[in-house]
Amino acid sequence: MSFTVPAKLEAEIDELISHYPQKRSASLMLLHAVQEHFGYISHDATEWIAKKLELQPINIYELVTFYPMFRQEPAGRHQIKVCRTLSCALGGSHKLHDHFCTKLGLDAHKHGLQTTPDGKFSVEFVECLAACGTAPVMMCNDDFHEGVTSQKADEILGGCK
């Protein structure tokens, strides 16, 4: 395995593990720490975390594939997340997702995270962003937006430097 963790990050991970009565209980925290550092959870990172926690790789892989906040590939500098659950779908989130994909030259029918060739933007559908009354909602990086129209979507894209 060619995956290596910088000493500082490994020290932080060891500290995280020490806060739990069983190593396995730190799984999500380690996934967050690794993704925050590397930008995503690679296959090698999954195996490294499993070894660190004395687990089988499948025990970590199932977490990475279950929780939508974890990525298995690098994302763009500006991550656009469009809510796809019922209220947002009824409020136009599919049209909003299509709009972003069209503007950025991505395939609106492709599932999962898509990133522009220049690495500037990523677009993906996500599960509930917890603002059902103001659909459709989305996030651009850590900024939350409600009642997003095509015009507002264009403003959000324009604000990404």
Buried (B, 14 or more C-beta within 10 A) or exposed (E): EEBEBEEEBBEBBEEBBEEEEEBEEBBEBBBBBBBEBBBBBBEEBBBBBBEBBEBEBEBBBEBBEEEEEBBBEEBBBBBBBBBBBEBBBEBBBBBBBBBBBEBBEBEBEEEEBBBBEEEBBBBBBBEBBEBBEBBBBBBBEEEBBBEBEBEBBEEBBEEBE
